Amino acid sequence: MDHKTFRKHAHKLVDWMADYLENIEEYPVRSQSSPGDIYRQIEAAAPENGQDFEQIFADFKDIIIPGMTHWQHPSFHAYFPANSSPPSVLAEMLTATMGAQCMIWQTSPAAAELEARMMEWLAAMKGLPEGFTGVIQDTASTATLVAILTAREKLTDFAINQSGFQDGQRFAIYCSRQTHSSIEKGVKIAGFGRESLRAIDVDEAFALRIDKLRSAIESDLASGVKPLCVVATIGSTGSTAIDPLPAIAELCEQHDIWLHVDAAYAGSAAVLPEMRWMFAGMEKVDSYVFNPHKWLFTNFDCTAYYVRDQEALIRTFEILPEYLKTREGGQVDNYRDWGIPLGRRFRALKLWFVLRSYGVEGIREKLRLHIALAQAFAATLTSTAEFEVMAPVPLNTVCFRWKPAGVDDIEKLNHLNAELLETLNQSGKAYLTHTKLNGAYVLRMVIGQTNVTAEHVEHVWELIRKIAADMSV
Ligand SMILES: *Cc1c(COP(=O)(O)O)cnc(C)c1O
């Protein structure tokens, strides 16, 4: 494709992008495709000869779009959002155009230095205590793995990196039963084995029980197992439960255990001074992760990882083959040594665009609206017969279920709520997902999409009541 053709198609694509975002509510939120629908429409092999871009773009619209779930639709309430925003999209266009691989300072000094600044901006916006250094990772899963590996090396004086695990060495990693699955994945990848993971019971608010954590640590110590790391969650994936960080931090300090905080979703809430209570205890934390790519209007992927012992992090991952040696080594941050992959995208640019476009106050306004909408929705559910809120709502995730009069059997209720959810999602008008809390199937409504308004929430609520009313019990 020559420059002239590129320019022509780029202009057309930008028009399509603007139309897409403007008319996104006309698309079904969850894709209506069935398994194999898209696969069958794609040629079995790559074409021998180049094809016309007009045809490629036409196929994108005809084949790909029907197979997309529209995450930027304001009635997307599933999982946690991967919200985006126009300034973020514009930055991603520039990033893609420059196509830089930002593994070390020299391969794009602006990427490394802007990243350092953006991590400082975020830390200040969130009121993070002094002493943390930040780096962008691809996902929270990777950041947590990085934390576990750094804890492993620091605790063993970098011996496992050097010689591998020794016979008879046993370690334990702790988290709550509501912790995200990425912790188990990290523990497996880091070589500890799933049996080293202690899933601690939770209380009635689905937060880690400190008494259970204490006894688990004590019993490990008594049997010669070394407690290595605790992963505390601020804003669990199921119900945004908040683990008791100050008490956990005290235990970790007492036993010299690495404390990692997973606030992948809820971390954005710290931008609001009135929500900082959730993060009490952060001054004693070793590492911390949150995802601007969830609830900070920045395209996936963009994870902010903060660590206190920067030297331990770098010593864990540093590698310096001859072909990567540069004259600036030692004076600059070469982020390839701050995580797992060598290659890195230029992710700081979209953060810069987003934070400057909205300003901190503009971001606060959006977050406050989302939280207020969720609080109002929870209040509505509480005051409506036949619906119940199933977990505390500290932020903007509401876990609830339909409980028709006279139905008490848990299996029956689970079945009815699963049916209700499927009917709702199949309608294409909204998309919610579910979780299980104490065996109960609950609908999870996350109100965090960039452009969601009170009208959108009201509309979903009407749909839910209508579907429930039409269902036979
Ligand atoms: C979403 C989430 C994760 C995983 O995030 P990725 O960036 O997709 O790896 C981890 N922990 C919590 C609490 C989450 O909500």
The ligand as an SDF file (V2000), in Angstrom:
LIG
                    3D

 15 15  0  0  0  0  0  0  0  0999 V2000
   -9.3290   -8.1810   36.2910 C   0  0  0  0  0  0  0  0  0  0  0  0
   -8.5950   -8.6080   37.4990 C   0  0  0  0  0  0  0  0  0  0  0  0
   -7.3570   -9.2580   37.3890 C   0  0  0  0  0  0  0  0  0  0  0  0
   -6.7580   -9.6650   36.0680 C   0  0  0  0  0  0  0  0  0  0  0  0
   -6.4750   -8.5770   35.2770 O   0  0  0  0  0  0  0  0  0  0  0  0
   -5.6710   -8.7510   33.8910 P   0  0  0  0  0  0  0  0  0  0  0  0
   -5.1170   -7.3980   33.6670 O   0  0  0  0  0  0  0  0  0  0  0  0
   -6.6860   -9.1480   32.8870 O   0  0  0  0  0  0  0  0  0  0  0  0
   -4.6470   -9.7930   34.0830 O   0  0  0  0  0  0  0  0  0  0  0  0
   -6.6750   -9.5550   38.5480 C   0  0  0  0  0  0  0  0  0  0  0  0
   -7.1840   -9.2430   39.7520 N   0  0  0  0  0  0  0  0  0  0  0  0
   -8.3780   -8.6300   39.8970 C   0  0  0  0  0  0  0  0  0  0  0  0
   -8.8860   -8.2980   41.2670 C   0  0  0  0  0  0  0  0  0  0  0  0
   -9.1180   -8.3000   38.7710 C   0  0  0  0  0  0  0  0  0  0  0  0
  -10.3020   -7.6960   38.9170 O   0  0  0  0  0  0  0  0  0  0  0  0
  1  2  1  0
  2  3  1  0
  2 14  2  0
  3  4  1  0
  3 10  2  0
  4  5  1  0
  5  6  1  0
  6  7  2  0
  6  8  1  0
  6  9  1  0
 10 11  1  0
 11 12  2  0
 12 13  1  0
 12 14  1  0
 14 15  1  0
M  END
$$$$
